[in-house]
Amino acid sequence: MNASGRNKGKCICGEVEYELTAVPMFVHCCHCTWCQRETGSAFAINALIEADEVQLIQGYPEKIYVPSNSGMGQKISRCPSCKTALWSNYGAAKDAVCFIRVGTLNNPDVCPPDIHIFTSTKQKWVELNNTVPVMDEYYQRSKYWPEPSIVRYKRANKA
């Protein structure tokens, strides 16, 4: 990510390309069984950012509605051609906050996890070194997020 916070991302085939116009508020590494099944991997890494800070450069993702563990469901924005999941919207934030799939960023290493969540169901072979907080389940945002990120999150949800 450059000094302005800009980082581009795209799907596998390149039909859909986007740009983050700010630094993400917080980055989750989620080890829940829903994320494992959805991604076909051991976890999902999601960078939380205001929806209006995600600018499409080209293409239009399709929104796929799927169930979620919370029971509230989620919308996954996918490339209509290659079906790469680019981001999700779900939970209390609904459309106001995008959960960007960090692996779709051109420079994903600038968004390491700020927290590991739902580690009670992580794969046994995944070893965490506790350099960032590790939660058995979810967590209380006010205890872990920096204050500027909390302000941004609240502002996004009021818009």
DSSP file (Angstrom, degrees, kcal/mol; ACC not computed):
  #  RESIDUE AA STRUCTURE BP1 BP2  ACC     N-H-->O    O-->H-N    N-H-->O    O-->H-N    TCO  KAPPA ALPHA  PHI   PSI    X-CA   Y-CA   Z-CA
    1    1 A M              0   0    0      0, 0.0     6,-0.2     0, 0.0     5,-0.0   0.000 360.0 360.0 360.0 135.6    0.0    0.0    0.0
    2    2 A N    >   -     0   0    0      4,-1.7     3,-2.3     1,-0.1     0, 0.0  -0.223 360.0 -83.7 -83.6-178.2    1.4    3.4   -0.8
    3    3 A A  T 3  S+     0   0    0      1,-0.3    -1,-0.1     2,-0.1     0, 0.0   0.769 128.4  56.2 -58.9 -28.9    1.4    6.4    1.5
    4    4 A S  T 3  S-     0   0    0      2,-0.1    -1,-0.3    18,-0.1    19,-0.1   0.553 117.5-111.1 -81.0  -6.1   -2.2    7.4    0.5
    5    5 A G    <   +     0   0    0     -3,-2.3    17,-0.4     1,-0.3     2,-0.2   0.462  67.0 149.9  91.6   1.4   -3.4    3.9    1.5
    6    6 A R        +     0   0    0     15,-0.2    -4,-1.7    17,-0.1     2,-0.3  -0.505  12.8 162.9 -76.9 135.3   -4.1    2.9   -2.1
    7    7 A N  E     -A   20   0A   0     13,-1.2    13,-3.0    -2,-0.2     2,-0.2  -0.957  24.0-144.0-149.4 129.3   -3.9   -0.7   -3.0
    8    8 A K  E     +A   19   0A   0     -2,-0.3    98,-3.4    11,-0.2    99,-0.5  -0.600  18.6 178.6 -95.3 157.6   -5.3   -2.4   -6.0
    9    9 A G  E     +AB  18 105A   0      9,-2.5     9,-2.7    96,-0.3     2,-0.3  -0.954   2.2 178.1-148.7 166.6   -6.8   -5.8   -6.3
   10   10 A K  E     -A   17   0A   0     94,-2.4     7,-0.2    -2,-0.3     2,-0.1  -0.982  30.6 -95.4-162.0 169.2   -8.4   -8.1   -8.9
   11   11 A C        -     0   0    0      5,-1.8     3,-0.2    -2,-0.3    67,-0.0  -0.228  50.3 -94.2 -80.7 178.3   -9.9  -11.4   -9.6
   12   12 A I  S    S+     0   0    0      1,-0.2    -1,-0.1     2,-0.1    71,-0.0   0.903 124.8  41.1 -63.5 -43.0   -7.9  -14.3  -11.2
   13   13 A C  S    S-     0   0    0      1,-0.0    -1,-0.2     3,-0.0     0, 0.0   0.630 106.3-124.6 -85.3 -11.9   -9.0  -13.5  -14.8
   14   14 A G  S    S+     0   0    0      2,-0.2    -2,-0.1    -3,-0.2     3,-0.0   0.481  75.6 121.5  85.9   2.6   -8.7   -9.7  -14.4
   15   15 A E  S    S+     0   0    0      1,-0.2     2,-0.5    -5,-0.0    -3,-0.0   0.887  74.9  45.0 -65.8 -37.6  -12.2   -8.9  -15.5
   16   16 A V  S    S+     0   0    0     43,-0.1    -5,-1.8    44,-0.0     2,-0.4  -0.936  70.3 172.5-111.6 124.4  -12.9   -7.2  -12.2
   17   17 A E  E     +AC  10  58A   0     41,-2.4    40,-3.0    -2,-0.5    41,-1.7  -0.984   4.0 176.5-129.6 141.3  -10.3   -4.8  -10.7
   18   18 A Y  E     -AC   9  56A   0     -9,-2.7    -9,-2.5    -2,-0.4     2,-0.4  -0.874  17.0-144.1-137.8 169.1  -10.7   -2.5   -7.7
   19   19 A E  E     -AC   8  55A   0     36,-2.2    36,-2.9    -2,-0.3     2,-0.5  -0.999  12.4-137.6-139.0 135.9   -8.8   -0.1   -5.6
   20   20 A L  E     -AC   7  54A   0    -13,-3.0   -13,-1.2    -2,-0.4    34,-0.2  -0.820  13.1-166.6 -87.6 126.7   -8.8    0.6   -1.9
   21   21 A T  S    S+     0   0    0     32,-2.9     2,-0.3    -2,-0.5   -15,-0.2   0.317  70.2  32.6 -99.2   8.0   -8.6    4.4   -1.4
   22   22 A A  S    S-     0   0    0    -17,-0.4   -17,-0.2    31,-0.4   -15,-0.1  -0.956  94.2 -89.1-150.0 165.6   -7.8    4.1    2.3
   23   23 A V        -     0   0    0     -2,-0.3   -17,-0.1   -19,-0.1    -2,-0.1  -0.612  57.2 -99.6 -73.9 137.6   -6.0    1.9    4.7
   24   24 A P        -     0   0    0      0, 0.0    25,-0.2     0, 0.0     3,-0.1  -0.189  21.9-130.3 -56.8 153.0   -8.3   -0.9    6.0
   25   25 A M  S    S-     0   0    0     23,-3.0     2,-0.3     1,-0.3    24,-0.2   0.875  81.1 -19.0 -71.3 -38.9   -9.7   -0.3    9.5
   26   26 A F  E     -D   48   0B   0     22,-0.9    22,-3.0   119,-0.1     2,-0.5  -0.969  60.2-131.5-166.7 153.9   -8.7   -3.8   10.8
   27   27 A V  E     -D   47   0B   0     -2,-0.3    87,-2.8    20,-0.2    88,-1.1  -0.973  18.2-161.5-124.2 123.8   -7.7   -7.2    9.4
   28   28 A H  E     -De  46 115B   0     18,-2.8    18,-2.3    -2,-0.5     2,-0.6  -0.796  12.3-160.7 -98.6 140.7   -9.2  -10.5   10.6
   29   29 A C  E     -De  45 116B   0     86,-2.0    88,-2.5    -2,-0.4     2,-0.5  -0.955  24.6-161.7-112.2 106.0   -7.8  -13.9   10.1
   30   30 A C  E     +De  44 117B   0     14,-3.0    14,-2.0    -2,-0.6    88,-0.2  -0.788  22.1 180.0 -99.6 126.5  -10.9  -16.1   10.6
   31   31 A H        +     0   0    0     86,-2.5    87,-0.1    -2,-0.5    -1,-0.1   0.161  36.3 133.8-106.3  15.1  -10.5  -19.7   11.4
   32   32 A C     >  -     0   0    0      1,-0.1     4,-2.1    85,-0.1     5,-0.1  -0.253  67.7-116.9 -67.6 157.2  -14.3  -20.6   11.7
   33   33 A T  H  > S+     0   0    0      1,-0.2     4,-2.3     2,-0.2     5,-0.2   0.793 114.0  59.4 -66.4 -27.0  -15.6  -23.7    9.9
   34   34 A W  H  > S+     0   0    0      2,-0.2     4,-2.8     1,-0.2    -1,-0.2   0.942 108.0  44.3 -65.2 -46.7  -17.8  -21.5    7.7
   35   35 A C  H  > S+     0   0    0      1,-0.2     4,-2.5     2,-0.2     6,-0.4   0.881 112.1  54.0 -65.0 -37.5  -14.8  -19.6    6.3
   36   36 A Q  H  X>S+     0   0    0     -4,-2.1     4,-1.9     6,-0.2     5,-0.8   0.938 113.5  41.2 -61.2 -46.0  -12.9  -22.9    5.9
   37   37 A R  H  <5S+     0   0    0     -4,-2.3    -2,-0.2     2,-0.2    -1,-0.2   0.923 115.3  50.8 -68.1 -43.5  -15.7  -24.4    3.9
   38   38 A E  H  <5S+     0   0    0     -4,-2.8    -2,-0.2     1,-0.2    -1,-0.2   0.877 121.8  31.6 -62.8 -39.2  -16.4  -21.2    1.9
   39   39 A T  H  <5S-     0   0    0     -4,-2.5    -1,-0.2    -5,-0.2    -2,-0.2   0.670  97.2-129.8 -93.4 -18.3  -12.7  -20.7    0.9
   40   40 A G  T  <5S+     0   0    0     -4,-1.9     2,-0.2     1,-0.3    -3,-0.2   0.765  78.7  95.4  70.6  23.9  -11.7  -24.3    0.7
   41   41 A S  S   <S-     0   0    0     -5,-0.8    -1,-0.3    -6,-0.4    -2,-0.2  -0.675  93.5 -94.5-133.7-175.3   -8.7  -23.3    3.0
   42   42 A A  S    S-     0   0    0     -2,-0.2    81,-0.4     1,-0.1     2,-0.3   0.663  99.2 -11.8 -80.9 -17.1   -7.8  -23.3    6.6
   43   43 A F        -     0   0    0     -8,-0.2     2,-0.4    -7,-0.1   -12,-0.2  -0.972  61.6-118.5-167.9 171.3   -8.9  -19.7    7.2
   44   44 A A  E     -D   30   0B   0    -14,-2.0   -14,-3.0    -2,-0.3     2,-0.6  -0.985  16.5-150.6-124.1 138.4  -10.0  -16.5    5.5
   45   45 A I  E     -D   29   0B   0     -2,-0.4    57,-2.3   -16,-0.2     2,-0.4  -0.949  21.1-178.3-111.4 117.5   -8.1  -13.2    5.8
   46   46 A N  E     -DF  28 101B   0    -18,-2.3   -18,-2.8    -2,-0.6     2,-0.6  -0.960  19.8-152.4-122.8 127.7  -10.4  -10.2    5.4
   47   47 A A  E     -DF  27 100B   0     53,-2.4    53,-2.5    -2,-0.4     2,-0.5  -0.883  21.0-140.4 -96.6 118.7   -9.5   -6.5    5.5
   48   48 A L  E     +DF  26  99B   0    -22,-3.0   -23,-3.0    -2,-0.6   -22,-0.9  -0.676  35.0 155.6 -84.9 126.8  -12.4   -4.4    6.8
   49   49 A I  E     - F   0  98B   0     49,-2.1    49,-3.2    -2,-0.5     5,-0.1  -0.992  49.0 -88.4-149.9 150.0  -12.9   -1.1    5.0
   50   50 A E  E >   - F   0  97B   0     -2,-0.3     3,-2.1    47,-0.2    47,-0.3  -0.333  36.5-126.5 -59.1 138.7  -15.7    1.3    4.3
   51   51 A A  G >  S+     0   0    0     45,-2.7     3,-1.7     1,-0.3    -1,-0.1   0.847 109.6  58.8 -58.0 -35.5  -17.6    0.4    1.2
   52   52 A D  G 3  S+     0   0    0     44,-0.4    -1,-0.3     1,-0.3    -2,-0.1   0.522  97.1  62.4 -76.0  -1.4  -17.1    3.9   -0.2
   53   53 A E  G <  S+     0   0    0     -3,-2.1   -32,-2.9     1,-0.1     2,-0.6   0.305  87.1  83.6 -98.8   6.0  -13.4    3.4    0.0
   54   54 A V  E <   -C   20   0A   0     -3,-1.7     2,-0.5   -34,-0.2   -34,-0.2  -0.936  64.9-172.2-110.1 109.6  -13.6    0.5   -2.5
   55   55 A Q  E     -C   19   0A   0    -36,-2.9   -36,-2.2    -2,-0.6     2,-0.3  -0.889  20.1-132.1-108.4 126.8  -13.6    1.9   -6.0
   56   56 A L  E     -C   18   0A   0     -2,-0.5   -38,-0.3   -38,-0.2     3,-0.1  -0.603  20.5-178.1 -73.6 132.2  -14.2   -0.3   -9.1
   57   57 A I  E    S-     0   0A   0    -40,-3.0     2,-0.3     1,-0.4   -39,-0.2   0.794  70.4  -8.2 -95.2 -42.2  -11.6    0.3  -11.8
   58   58 A Q  E    S+C   17   0A   0    -41,-1.7   -41,-2.4     1,-0.0    -1,-0.4  -0.990 106.9  18.5-154.8 152.9  -13.1   -2.2  -14.3
   59   59 A G        -     0   0    0     -2,-0.3   -43,-0.1   -43,-0.2   -42,-0.1   0.022  69.2-102.4  77.9 173.1  -15.8   -4.8  -14.4
   60   60 A Y        -     0   0    0    -44,-0.0    -1,-0.1    -4,-0.0    18,-0.1  -0.954  26.8-138.0-138.2 114.4  -18.8   -5.4  -12.1
   61   61 A P        -     0   0    0      0, 0.0     2,-0.4     0, 0.0    18,-0.2  -0.368  18.1-127.2 -69.5 152.1  -18.8   -8.1   -9.5
   62   62 A E  E     -G   78   0B   0     16,-3.1    16,-3.0    -2,-0.0     2,-0.6  -0.781  19.5-128.4 -95.7 146.3  -22.0  -10.2   -9.1
   63   63 A K  E     -G   77   0B   0     -2,-0.4     2,-0.5    14,-0.2    14,-0.2  -0.850  21.2-166.7 -99.9 124.5  -23.4  -10.5   -5.6
   64   64 A I  E     -G   76   0B   0     12,-2.7    12,-3.0    -2,-0.6     2,-0.5  -0.939  12.8-142.2-111.1 127.0  -24.1  -14.0   -4.3
   65   65 A Y  E     +G   75   0B   0     -2,-0.5    10,-0.2    10,-0.2     8,-0.1  -0.792  29.6 166.2 -92.8 126.7  -26.2  -14.4   -1.2
   66   66 A V  E     -G   74   0B   0      8,-2.5     8,-2.5    -2,-0.5    -2,-0.0  -0.934  37.3 -98.8-135.2 157.5  -25.1  -17.2    1.1
   67   67 A P        -     0   0    0      0, 0.0     2,-0.3     0, 0.0     5,-0.0  -0.275  35.5-158.7 -69.2 162.7  -25.9  -18.2    4.7
   68   68 A S    >   -     0   0    0      1,-0.0     3,-1.6     5,-0.0     5,-0.2  -0.940  32.2-107.6-138.2 163.0  -23.5  -17.4    7.5
   69   69 A N  T 3  S+     0   0    0     -2,-0.3    -1,-0.0     1,-0.3   -36,-0.0   0.794 117.1  61.1 -61.0 -29.5  -23.0  -18.7   11.0
   70   70 A S  T 3  S-     0   0    0      1,-0.1    -1,-0.3     3,-0.0     0, 0.0   0.699 108.0-124.7 -70.9 -17.8  -24.6  -15.6   12.5
   71   71 A G  S <  S+     0   0    0     -3,-1.6    -2,-0.1     0, 0.0    -1,-0.1   0.336  91.9  97.6  88.1  -7.2  -27.9  -16.5   10.7
   72   72 A M  S    S-     0   0    0      1,-0.2    -3,-0.1    -5,-0.0     0, 0.0   0.570  80.3-140.0 -89.6 -10.1  -27.9  -13.0    9.1
   73   73 A G        -     0   0    0     -5,-0.2    18,-0.7    17,-0.1     2,-0.3   0.012  10.5-119.9  75.3 173.1  -26.3  -14.2    5.8
   74   74 A Q  E     -GH  66  90B   0     -8,-2.5    -8,-2.5    16,-0.2     2,-0.5  -0.986   4.0-130.0-149.2 156.8  -23.7  -12.5    3.7
   75   75 A K  E     -GH  65  89B   0     14,-2.6    14,-2.1    -2,-0.3     2,-0.6  -0.951  21.2-159.7-107.3 124.0  -23.3  -11.1    0.2
   76   76 A I  E     -GH  64  88B   0    -12,-3.0   -12,-2.7    -2,-0.5     2,-0.7  -0.923   9.4-145.0-105.1 124.3  -20.1  -12.2   -1.6
   77   77 A S  E     +GH  63  87B   0     10,-3.3     9,-3.1    -2,-0.6    10,-1.2  -0.800  30.7 174.0 -88.9 117.4  -19.0  -10.1   -4.5
   78   78 A R  E     -GH  62  85B   0    -16,-3.0   -16,-3.1    -2,-0.7     7,-0.2  -0.869  40.2 -98.5-124.4 153.2  -17.5  -12.3   -7.1
   79   79 A C     >  -     0   0    0      5,-1.8     4,-1.3    -2,-0.3   -67,-0.0  -0.549  31.3-137.4 -64.8 132.3  -16.2  -12.0  -10.6
   80   80 A P  T  4 S+     0   0    0      0, 0.0    -1,-0.1     0, 0.0   -21,-0.0   0.727  98.1  38.6 -67.8 -18.8  -19.0  -13.0  -12.9
   81   81 A S  T  4 S+     0   0    0      3,-0.1    -2,-0.0     1,-0.0    -3,-0.0   0.915 130.5  19.8 -94.8 -59.1  -16.5  -14.9  -15.1
   82   82 A C  T  4 S-     0   0    0      2,-0.1    -1,-0.0     1,-0.0   -70,-0.0   0.583  91.7-134.1 -93.0  -9.3  -13.9  -16.6  -12.9
   83   83 A K     <  +     0   0    0     -4,-1.3     2,-0.1     1,-0.2    -1,-0.0   0.606  41.6 165.3  69.1  14.8  -16.0  -16.5   -9.7
   84   84 A T        -     0   0    0      1,-0.1    -5,-1.8    -6,-0.1     2,-0.6  -0.426  40.5-123.3 -59.9 131.8  -13.2  -15.3   -7.5
   85   85 A A  E     +H   78   0B   0     -7,-0.2    -7,-0.2     1,-0.2     3,-0.1  -0.717  35.4 173.5 -78.2 120.2  -14.5  -14.0   -4.2
   86   86 A L  E     -     0   0B   0     -9,-3.1    15,-2.7    -2,-0.6     2,-0.3   0.834  59.2 -22.5 -97.6 -42.2  -13.3  -10.3   -3.9
   87   87 A W  E     -HI  77 100B   0    -10,-1.2   -10,-3.3    13,-0.3    -1,-0.4  -0.980  54.2-138.7-161.3 166.4  -15.2   -9.2   -0.8
   88   88 A S  E     -HI  76  99B   0     11,-1.2    11,-2.9    -2,-0.3     2,-0.4  -0.902   2.5-154.1-127.2 157.9  -18.2   -9.8    1.4
   89   89 A N  E     +H   75   0B   0    -14,-2.1   -14,-2.6    -2,-0.3     2,-0.3  -0.995  40.3 121.2-128.6 126.1  -20.7   -7.7    3.2
   90   90 A Y  E >   +H   74   0B   0     -2,-0.4     3,-0.6     4,-0.4     4,-0.3  -0.974  33.2  46.1-167.3 179.3  -22.4   -9.1    6.3
   91   91 A G  G >  S-     0   0    0    -18,-0.7     3,-1.1    -2,-0.3    -2,-0.0  -0.264 110.4 -30.9  72.9-161.1  -23.1   -8.8   10.0
   92   92 A A  G 3  S+     0   0    0      1,-0.3    -1,-0.2     2,-0.1     0, 0.0   0.775 136.4  60.1 -62.9 -27.5  -24.2   -5.6   11.6
   93   93 A A  G X  S+     0   0    0     -3,-0.6     3,-2.4     1,-0.2     4,-0.3   0.721  76.3 170.0 -76.1 -20.9  -22.3   -3.5    9.1
   94   94 A K  G X  S-     0   0    0     -3,-1.1     3,-0.7    -4,-0.3    -4,-0.4  -0.186  71.0  -9.0  45.2-123.8  -24.2   -4.9    6.1
   95   95 A D  G 3  S+     0   0    0      1,-0.2    -1,-0.3    -6,-0.1   -44,-0.1   0.566 124.3  76.7 -80.0  -8.1  -23.4   -2.8    2.9
   96   96 A A  G <  S+     0   0    0     -3,-2.4   -45,-2.7     1,-0.1     2,-0.4   0.772  96.9  41.7 -75.5 -25.9  -21.4   -0.1    4.8
   97   97 A V  E <  S-F   50   0B   0     -3,-0.7     2,-0.4    -4,-0.3    -7,-0.4  -0.983  70.1-151.1-128.7 131.3  -18.3   -2.2    5.3
   98   98 A C  E     -F   49   0B   0    -49,-3.2   -49,-2.1    -2,-0.4     2,-0.9  -0.828   8.9-146.9 -99.2 138.2  -16.5   -4.5    2.9
   99   99 A F  E     -FI  48  88B   0    -11,-2.9   -11,-1.2    -2,-0.4   -51,-0.2  -0.829  26.1-153.2-101.6  90.1  -14.5   -7.5    4.1
  100  100 A I  E     -FI  47  87B   0    -53,-2.5   -53,-2.4    -2,-0.9     2,-1.0  -0.445  16.4-122.8 -70.0 130.8  -11.9   -7.5    1.3
  101  101 A R  E >   -F   46   0B   0    -15,-2.7     3,-2.6   -55,-0.2     4,-0.3  -0.667  22.0-151.5 -73.7 107.1  -10.3  -10.9    0.6
  102  102 A V  G >  S+     0   0    0    -57,-2.3     3,-1.8    -2,-1.0    -1,-0.2   0.794  89.4  66.4 -55.4 -33.3   -6.7  -10.0    1.2
  103  103 A G  G 3  S+     0   0    0    -58,-0.4    -1,-0.3     1,-0.3     6,-0.1   0.644  93.3  61.0 -65.5 -14.0   -5.4  -12.6   -1.2
  104  104 A T  G <  S+     0   0    0     -3,-2.6   -94,-2.4   -18,-0.2    -1,-0.3   0.541  83.0 102.0 -88.8  -6.9   -7.1  -10.7   -4.1
  105  105 A L  B <  S-B    9   0A   0     -3,-1.8   -96,-0.3    -4,-0.3     4,-0.1  -0.496  76.6-132.5 -74.2 145.2   -4.9   -7.6   -3.4
  106  106 A N  S    S+     0   0    0    -98,-3.4   -97,-0.1     1,-0.3    -1,-0.1   0.793 109.1  31.0 -64.4 -27.5   -2.0   -7.0   -5.7
  107  107 A N  S >  S+     0   0    0    -99,-0.5     3,-1.4     1,-0.1    -1,-0.3  -0.605  72.8 161.5-129.6  70.1    0.1   -6.4   -2.6
  108  108 A P  G >   +     0   0    0      0, 0.0     3,-2.0     0, 0.0    -1,-0.1   0.733  62.5  75.8 -68.2 -21.4   -1.5   -8.6    0.1
  109  109 A D  G 3  S+     0   0    0      1,-0.3    -6,-0.0    -3,-0.1    -3,-0.0   0.618  83.5  67.4 -69.1  -8.9    1.5   -8.6    2.4
  110  110 A V  G <  S+     0   0    0     -3,-1.4    -1,-0.3     1,-0.2    -3,-0.0   0.453  96.1  58.8 -86.3   0.7    0.7   -5.0    3.5
  111  111 A C  S <  S+     0   0    0     -3,-2.0    -1,-0.2    -4,-0.1     3,-0.1  -0.474  70.4 167.0-125.0  61.2   -2.5   -6.3    5.2
  112  112 A P        -     0   0    0      0, 0.0   -85,-0.1     0, 0.0    -3,-0.0  -0.344  49.5 -80.6 -69.2 159.0   -1.3   -8.9    7.8
  113  113 A P        -     0   0    0      0, 0.0   -85,-0.2     0, 0.0     3,-0.1  -0.304  30.5-165.8 -61.8 140.2   -3.9  -10.0   10.3
  114  114 A D  S    S+     0   0    0    -87,-2.8     2,-0.3     1,-0.3   -86,-0.2   0.595  79.4   7.8 -92.7 -17.8   -4.5   -7.7   13.3
  115  115 A I  E     -e   28   0B   0    -88,-1.1   -86,-2.0    17,-0.2     2,-0.5  -0.980  63.9-134.9-160.6 147.9   -6.3  -10.6   15.1
  116  116 A H  E     -ej  29 134B   0     17,-2.6    19,-3.0    -2,-0.3     2,-0.3  -0.951  32.3-168.9-106.4 127.8   -7.0  -14.3   14.7
  117  117 A I  E     +e   30   0B   0    -88,-2.5   -86,-2.5    -2,-0.5    21,-0.2  -0.825  57.3  18.2-121.2 158.2  -10.7  -15.2   15.4
  118  118 A F    >   +     0   0    0     19,-2.2     3,-1.3    -2,-0.3    19,-0.2   0.874  67.4 155.8  53.4  43.3  -12.7  -18.4   16.0
  119  119 A T  G >   +     0   0    0     16,-2.5     3,-1.3    18,-0.3    17,-0.2   0.584  54.1  83.2 -76.4  -7.9   -9.5  -20.3   16.7
  120  120 A S  G 3  S+     0   0    0     16,-2.0    -1,-0.3     1,-0.3    17,-0.1   0.751 102.1  36.1 -63.6 -20.6  -11.4  -22.8   18.7
  121  121 A T  G <  S+     0   0    0     -3,-1.3    -1,-0.3    15,-0.3    -2,-0.2   0.170  89.5 129.5-116.2  16.6  -12.1  -24.4   15.3
  122  122 A K  S <  S-     0   0    0     -3,-1.3     2,-0.2     1,-0.1   -79,-0.1  -0.290  72.7 -88.8 -66.7 157.6   -8.8  -23.8   13.6
  123  123 A Q    >   -     0   0    0    -81,-0.4     3,-1.9     1,-0.1    -1,-0.1  -0.467  34.6-126.2 -65.5 137.8   -7.0  -26.6   11.9
  124  124 A K  T 3  S+     0   0    0      1,-0.3    -1,-0.1    -2,-0.2    -2,-0.1   0.785 107.6  57.5 -59.4 -29.4   -4.8  -28.4   14.4
  125  125 A W  T 3  S+     0   0    0      2,-0.1     2,-0.6     0, 0.0    -1,-0.3   0.573  82.3  98.1 -81.9  -8.3   -1.7  -28.0   12.1
  126  126 A V    <   -     0   0    0     -3,-1.9     2,-0.5   -84,-0.1    -4,-0.0  -0.718  62.5-159.9 -80.3 119.9   -2.0  -24.2   12.0
  127  127 A E        -     0   0    0     -2,-0.6     2,-0.4     2,-0.0    -2,-0.1  -0.891   3.7-160.6-105.8 128.4    0.4  -22.8   14.5
  128  128 A L        -     0   0    0     -2,-0.5     6,-0.0     1,-0.1    -2,-0.0  -0.884  10.2-157.9-108.2 137.6   -0.1  -19.3   15.8
  129  129 A N        -     0   0    0     -2,-0.4    -1,-0.1     0, 0.0    -2,-0.0   0.356  36.0-122.3 -98.5   6.3    2.8  -17.4   17.4
  130  130 A N        +     0   0    0      1,-0.1     4,-0.1     2,-0.1    -2,-0.0   0.754  69.8 133.7  61.8  27.1    0.7  -14.9   19.4
  131  131 A T  S    S+     0   0    0      2,-0.1    -1,-0.1     1,-0.0     3,-0.0   0.708  79.6  30.0 -76.6 -19.2    2.3  -11.9   17.8
  132  132 A V  S    S-     0   0    0      1,-0.0   -17,-0.2     0, 0.0    -2,-0.1  -0.912 113.9 -73.4-128.4 160.2   -1.3  -10.6   17.4
  133  133 A P        -     0   0    0      0, 0.0   -17,-2.6     0, 0.0     2,-0.5  -0.191  41.9-153.4 -56.9 144.1   -4.3  -11.4   19.6
  134  134 A V  B     -j  116   0B   0    -19,-0.2     2,-0.4    -4,-0.1   -17,-0.2  -0.984  10.9-167.6-122.2 119.2   -5.8  -14.9   19.3
  135  135 A M        -     0   0    0    -19,-3.0   -16,-2.5    -2,-0.5   -15,-0.2  -0.895  23.2-147.0-111.8 135.3   -9.5  -15.3   20.1
  136  136 A D  S    S-     0   0    0     -2,-0.4   -16,-2.0   -18,-0.2   -15,-0.3   0.899  90.8  -8.6 -61.8 -39.7  -11.3  -18.6   20.7
  137  137 A E  S    S-     0   0    0      1,-0.5   -19,-2.2   -19,-0.2   -18,-0.3  -0.097 112.9 -39.4-126.9-135.0  -14.4  -17.0   19.2
  138  138 A Y        -     0   0    0    -21,-0.2    -1,-0.5   -20,-0.1     2,-0.3  -0.087  60.5-141.7 -86.0-165.0  -15.3  -13.4   18.2
  139  139 A Y        -     0   0    0     -3,-0.1     2,-0.7    -4,-0.1     3,-0.1  -0.919  22.0 -88.7-153.2 170.7  -14.2  -10.4   20.3
  140  140 A Q    >>  -     0   0    0     -2,-0.3     3,-1.9     1,-0.2     4,-0.7  -0.832  31.7-148.5 -92.9 115.4  -15.2   -7.0   21.6
  141  141 A R  H >> S+     0   0    0     -2,-0.7     4,-2.8     1,-0.3     3,-1.4   0.862  93.3  60.8 -51.9 -43.5  -14.2   -4.4   19.0
  142  142 A S  H 34 S+     0   0    0      1,-0.3    -1,-0.3     2,-0.2     8,-0.1   0.702 102.3  53.6 -62.9 -19.2  -13.5   -1.7   21.6
  143  143 A K  H <4 S+     0   0    0     -3,-1.9    -1,-0.3     1,-0.1    -2,-0.2   0.682 122.8  22.1 -86.9 -18.4  -10.8   -3.8   23.2
  144  144 A Y  H << S+     0   0    0     -3,-1.4    -2,-0.2    -4,-0.7    -3,-0.1   0.682  99.4  85.5-124.3 -27.7   -8.7   -4.4   20.1
  145  145 A W  S  < S-     0   0    0     -4,-2.8     2,-0.1    -5,-0.2  -119,-0.1  -0.538  79.9-111.0 -80.8 145.0   -9.4   -1.8   17.4
  146  146 A P    >>  -     0   0    0      0, 0.0     4,-1.8     0, 0.0     3,-0.8  -0.461  33.2-112.3 -66.4 148.1   -7.5    1.5   17.4
  147  147 A E  H 3> S+     0   0    0      1,-0.3     4,-2.3     2,-0.2     5,-0.2   0.868 115.1  56.2 -53.9 -43.8   -9.7    4.4   18.3
  148  148 A P  H 3> S+     0   0    0      0, 0.0     4,-2.1     0, 0.0    -1,-0.3   0.869 107.9  49.8 -58.9 -34.2   -9.5    6.0   14.7
  149  149 A S  H <> S+     0   0    0     -3,-0.8     4,-2.6     2,-0.2    -2,-0.2   0.879 108.3  52.1 -70.7 -37.5  -10.7    2.7   13.2
  150  150 A I  H  X S+     0   0    0     -4,-1.8     4,-2.5     2,-0.2     5,-0.2   0.920 109.8  49.8 -62.5 -42.9  -13.7    2.5   15.7
  151  151 A V  H  X S+     0   0    0     -4,-2.3     4,-2.4     1,-0.2    -2,-0.2   0.922 111.3  48.8 -61.4 -45.0  -14.6    6.1   14.7
  152  152 A R  H  X S+     0   0    0     -4,-2.1     4,-2.5     2,-0.2    -2,-0.2   0.918 111.1  50.3 -61.1 -44.1  -14.5    5.1   11.0
  153  153 A Y  H  X S+     0   0    0     -4,-2.6     4,-1.9     1,-0.2    -2,-0.2   0.931 112.2  46.2 -61.7 -46.4  -16.6    2.0   11.6
  154  154 A K  H  X S+     0   0    0     -4,-2.5     4,-0.9     1,-0.2    -1,-0.2   0.897 112.5  51.0 -64.1 -39.8  -19.3    4.0   13.4
  155  155 A R  H >X S+     0   0    0     -4,-2.4     4,-1.0     1,-0.2     3,-0.7   0.911 108.9  51.4 -63.5 -42.5  -19.3    6.7   10.8
  156  156 A A  H 3< S+     0   0    0     -4,-2.5     3,-0.4     1,-0.2    -1,-0.2   0.881 108.3  51.6 -63.1 -38.5  -19.7    4.1    8.0
  157  157 A N  H 3< S+     0   0    0     -4,-1.9    -1,-0.2     1,-0.2    -2,-0.2   0.663 108.7  50.9 -75.8 -15.5  -22.6    2.5    9.8
  158  158 A K  H <<        0   0    0     -4,-0.9    -1,-0.2    -3,-0.7    -2,-0.2   0.655 360.0 360.0 -91.0 -18.3  -24.4    5.9   10.2
  159  159 A A     <        0   0    0     -4,-1.0    -1,-0.2    -3,-0.4    -2,-0.1   0.486 360.0 360.0 -68.3 360.0  -24.1    6.9    6.5
